[in-house]
Amino acid sequence: MQALFQAFGLNGSLILAQAVNFGIVLFALTYFLYKPINKVLEARQNKVAQGVEDAERAAEKLAQADTMASEKVSTAETEAEGIMTSARETAAAERARILKEAELRAANVAADAEARAHEASEKMFRESEKEVARLAMLAAEKILKKSSV
Amino acid sequence: MKTIHVDLKAAVLGHVFGLPITNSLLMTWVVMAILILFAFFFGRNLKMVPGKLQAGIEMAISGAYDYIAVTLENDTLAKRFFPLIASIFLFVFASNELEFFPGVGSIGFFQNGVLTPILRAPTADLNLTLALAFISFFTIEITGLATLGLFNYTSKYVNLKSPVGFAVGIIELISNLGRLISFSFRLFGNIFAGEVMILVASFFLPYFLPVPLMAFEMFVGLIQAIVFAMLTLFFIKLAIAQPHESHH
C-alpha cells in the first residue's frame, strides 16, 4: 500500500490542498458566475413575462376600444337619423305654416283690394250721379230759359 | 541519446510549510486563476441583452441546470447541486484542456539529465483526481443520509431481512467505496495515458502524429470532464432513491 502511494506520489496534505483548491473554485464560480447568470436569466424571464402580459392587456384594450368605437358609431348613426327625421318634420311643418300664412295674407290682400275697388267704384258712381244730376239741372235750366224766351 | 521519460507522479519542486509544491499543484493554481478571473470579469459584465459569448454561456448553464433538474426530479436539489456539478465539469475541463497549451509539460529544468516540467496537467496527478473523488463521494453519501435518514439509508447496505438481501447490501457497500477508486483512476488514467501517448508519438514522429492525437486527447478531456460531473449527478440520484422494498 505504501509502495502504491509512493508510486503515484500520493500525499495527504496534497490531496487536502487540492480539495481546498476545488472548494475555492466552487465558491468563486458560484458567486462570480452562476449567481449573476441566474439573476440575469430570471430578470430576463420576468421581463419577457411582463412584456407578454402587457401585450395581452394592450390587445384586450384594443378590442375594448374597437367595440366602444363601433357602439359609438351606431349610436351616432341612430342619433343622426333621429335628427334628420325630426328636421324633416320640422321643415314640413314650417313649410305648411308658411304656406298657410302666405295664403292668408294673399286672401287678406285680395279682400282688401276688392273692398278698395268697391269703394272706389261706389264713389265714382256717387260722383257720376251728382254729375248727372247737375247736368240734368243744367239741361232743365237751358230748356226753361229757351221756353221763356 | 534521447529517451522517453515517463513520470507516474508529479514532480516536487519545493516545499512550503511542509506542503510539497508539485508541478501539478502549480498548474492547478494557474487553472484556478484563469477560471476565477474569467468568472469574475464575465459575471460583472452581464447584460440584459446578451452578446454572443454571454448567450452561449447562458444557454450552456441553463441547459445544464435543466438537465440536472430533470435528472434529480427536484428543483431544490437541482439548485443545491448545480454549482458543484458545474464546477466539477469546468474545473476538470479547464485542467484537461490547458494541458495542451504550449509550455505546459515542456518548460522546465533538467535534473540528472531529465526534464522536470514546471507545469503538469492537474488531472494527470492522482492527488487531484482523488481529492475530487473524495468530494464527490462525500457529497453523494451525505446527501443520501440527509435525504433518506440514517436508518433508511443504511438499510440499503446493511440488510438483515434475508441472506440474499444481506449479500446485495454488502456488494452495494463495496461498489460505493469502489467509486473512490473508479472516479480517481478513470480521470487520472485517461489524461495520463493521453500524455504518455503524445510523448511517445512526438518521440517517433514529432511533426505529424502528435497533432491529431492532441485533437483526440482534447476530445477525451472534454468527455472525461462530462463523465466525472455526470457520474456525480447520477450517483446523487441513486443515493436519494428510496431503498428497494422486498424483491422476493
Interface residues (C-beta under 8 A of the other chain):
Chain A: A7 F8 G9 L10 N11 S13 L14 I15 L16 A17 Q18 A19 N21 F22 G23 I24 V25 L26 A28 L29 T30 F32 L33 Y34 K35 P36 I37 K39 V40 L41 A43 R44 K47
Chain B: L8 K9 A10 V12 G18 L19 P20 T22 L25 T28 W29 M32 L35 I36 A39 F40 F42 G43 R44 L46 K47 M48 P50 I57 E58 I61 S62 F82 P83 L84 A86 S87 I88 L90 F91 P122 D125 L126 N127 L128 L130 A131 L132 F134 I135
